[in-house]
Amino acid sequence: MSKQETQQFITKDTKIGDVLMINPAKSQLVTQIMNEFGIHCTSCGAASFETLEMGVIGHGFSESDLTKLITDLNKAIGSEGSVDLKVVNQEAFKLTLTSMAITKVKEAMKTQGKSETATLRVSVLAGGCSGFLYDLQFLDSGSKEDLNFKQDGVNVGVDKKSMEMLDGIEIDFVDTLNESGFKFNNPNQAGGCGCGKSFN
């Protein structure tokens, strides 16, 4: 067996549901590669038991396309260092919360017993039904690894690895008969899901 073959972590027989789990630290990059290739079913329950070959060929791609995708995926999960994402100008980066979202964040902080110095961290995770998932969480203090700023009395931290996908986003809070919760108005997403928290 050649050295190249022993380093193959993903094969045509790898189940789609397992692709992200082989190297969780690189799951965001793997999802991005598959989405750009044209496969958006990394987190789809209906397709998770299909092999990568079944998913790719089933979407009309060729064997050579499948081979290239497998090569790209294995390079991604085997690469060292940080994920190679586009660099976003931190000074020009913009993420805003509406007045309703600010109110709800402050209410949630109070309900959860968080101090006013707590930080609302915004990031994008691989997952959800469309490929990526918005994630909001409270940190007791801001992380040096994030882009930190303050809006209307709320400390906000943005995961730097997620900045490309979050640049220009508006976070709102809606409370209607049909839905209630934070809503992400993102000009960067190509599509989304009815849940309002998953996108590609």
C-alpha positions in Angstrom: 0.0 0.0 0.0 1.4 3.4 -1.0 2.0 6.3 1.4 -0.8 8.2 -0.3 -3.3 5.4 0.2 -2.5 5.0 3.9 -3.2 8.7 4.3 -6.7 8.5 2.8 -9.1 9.2 5.6 -12.2 9.6 3.4 -13.1 7.2 0.7 -15.9 6.8 -1.7 -17.4 4.3 0.8 -17.4 6.8 3.7 -20.9 7.6 4.8 -21.9 11.2 4.4 -23.0 11.3 8.0 -19.4 10.4 9.0 -17.5 12.8 6.8 -17.6 15.7 9.4 -16.7 13.3 12.3 -13.4 12.1 10.9 -11.7 15.3 11.9 -14.2 17.5 13.9 -11.7 20.4 14.1 -11.9 20.7 10.3 -15.6 20.1 10.0 -16.3 23.7 9.0 -13.8 23.6 6.2 -15.1 20.1 5.0 -18.6 21.5 4.9 -17.5 24.5 2.9 -15.7 22.3 0.4 -18.7 20.1 -0.1 -21.0 23.0 -0.4 -18.8 24.7 -3.0 -18.6 21.3 -4.9 -22.4 21.2 -4.9 -23.2 18.7 -2.2 -25.3 20.2 0.6 -26.3 17.1 2.4 -23.6 16.8 5.0 -26.2 17.2 7.8 -29.3 16.0 6.1 -30.8 13.1 8.0 -32.2 11.6 4.8 -28.8 11.3 3.2 -26.5 10.7 6.2 -26.5 6.9 5.6 -25.6 7.2 2.0 -21.9 6.7 1.0 -20.1 9.7 -0.5 -20.1 7.9 -3.8 -23.9 7.5 -3.7 -24.4 11.1 -2.8 -22.0 12.5 -5.5 -23.1 10.2 -8.3 -26.7 10.5 -7.3 -26.4 14.3 -7.8 -25.2 13.8 -11.4 -21.5 14.2 -10.9 -18.9 12.0 -12.6 -16.4 9.5 -11.2 -13.6 12.0 -11.8 -15.5 14.7 -9.9 -15.9 12.2 -7.0 -12.1 11.5 -7.1 -11.3 15.2 -7.0 -13.7 15.8 -4.1 -12.2 12.9 -2.1 -8.7 14.3 -2.7 -9.7 17.8 -1.6 -11.5 16.5 1.5 -8.5 14.4 2.5 -6.1 17.4 2.0 -8.4 19.4 4.2 -8.7 17.0 7.1 -5.0 16.2 6.9 -3.7 19.7 6.8 -2.0 21.3 9.7 -2.6 24.6 11.3 -5.6 26.9 11.0 -8.4 26.7 8.5 -7.5 28.6 5.3 -10.5 31.0 5.1 -10.5 34.4 3.5 -9.1 37.2 5.6 -11.8 39.7 6.6 -10.8 43.3 7.4 -11.6 43.5 11.1 -11.9 47.3 11.0 -14.5 47.1 8.1 -16.3 44.1 9.6 -19.9 44.8 10.5 -22.4 42.8 12.6 -25.3 44.5 14.3 -28.1 43.6 16.6 -31.5 45.3 16.3 -33.0 47.1 19.3 -35.3 44.1 19.9 -32.4 41.7 19.8 -30.4 43.8 22.3 -33.4 43.9 24.7 -33.8 40.1 24.5 -30.1 39.5 25.0 -30.1 41.6 28.1 -33.2 39.7 29.4 -31.5 36.4 28.7 -28.4 37.5 30.5 -30.4 38.5 33.5 -32.4 35.3 33.5 -29.2 33.2 33.3 -27.6 35.2 36.1 -24.9 36.7 33.8 -23.1 39.9 34.8 -23.1 43.0 32.6 -19.5 42.1 31.7 -20.5 38.9 30.0 -20.0 38.6 26.3 -22.5 37.4 23.7 -20.4 35.2 21.4 -21.5 34.8 17.8 -20.1 32.0 15.6 -20.9 29.6 12.7 -20.7 25.9 13.2 -20.8 23.1 10.7 -24.2 21.4 11.0 -27.9 22.1 10.8 -30.0 21.0 7.8 -28.4 23.3 5.3 -24.7 22.9 6.0 -24.0 25.7 8.6 -25.6 26.7 11.9 -25.5 30.0 13.7 -24.4 29.7 17.3 -25.1 32.2 20.2 -23.7 31.7 23.6 -22.7 33.7 26.7 -19.1 33.8 27.9 -18.2 35.2 31.3 -15.6 37.4 29.5 -14.5 38.1 26.0 -11.9 35.8 24.3 -8.7 37.2 22.9 -9.2 34.8 20.0 -12.4 36.7 19.0 -13.2 40.1 17.5 -14.7 42.0 20.4 -16.8 45.1 20.4 -19.7 46.7 22.3 -23.2 47.6 21.1 -25.8 49.4 23.2 -24.3 48.1 26.4 -23.9 44.5 25.2 -20.4 43.0 24.8 -20.2 41.0 21.6 -17.5 38.6 20.5 -17.3 37.2 17.0 -15.4 34.0 16.2 -12.7 35.2 13.8 -12.9 31.9 11.8 -16.6 32.7 11.2 -16.1 36.4 10.2 -16.3 35.8 6.4 -19.8 34.3 6.8 -21.0 36.8 9.4 -19.8 40.0 7.8 -22.8 42.3 7.3 -25.2 40.2 9.3 -28.1 41.7 11.3 -29.4 39.7 14.3 -33.0 40.4 15.1 -35.6 39.0 17.4 -39.0 38.1 16.2 -42.1 37.1 18.1 -45.0 36.2 15.9 -47.7 33.6 15.6 -45.4 31.6 13.3 -42.0 31.9 15.0 -40.3 33.3 18.0 -36.6 33.7 18.6 -33.5 35.2 17.1 -33.5 35.7 13.4 -30.3 36.1 11.3 -30.5 38.3 8.3 -27.4 37.3 6.4 -26.5 38.8 3.0 -23.8 36.2 2.5 -25.9 33.0 2.6 -26.8 31.3 -0.6 -29.8 29.6 0.9 -31.4 28.6 4.2 -33.8 26.4 6.0 -37.2 27.0 7.5 -35.7 26.7 11.0 -34.1 30.1 10.4 -30.8 29.1 12.0 -29.3 26.9 9.3 -27.9 28.2 6.0 -25.4 27.5 3.2 
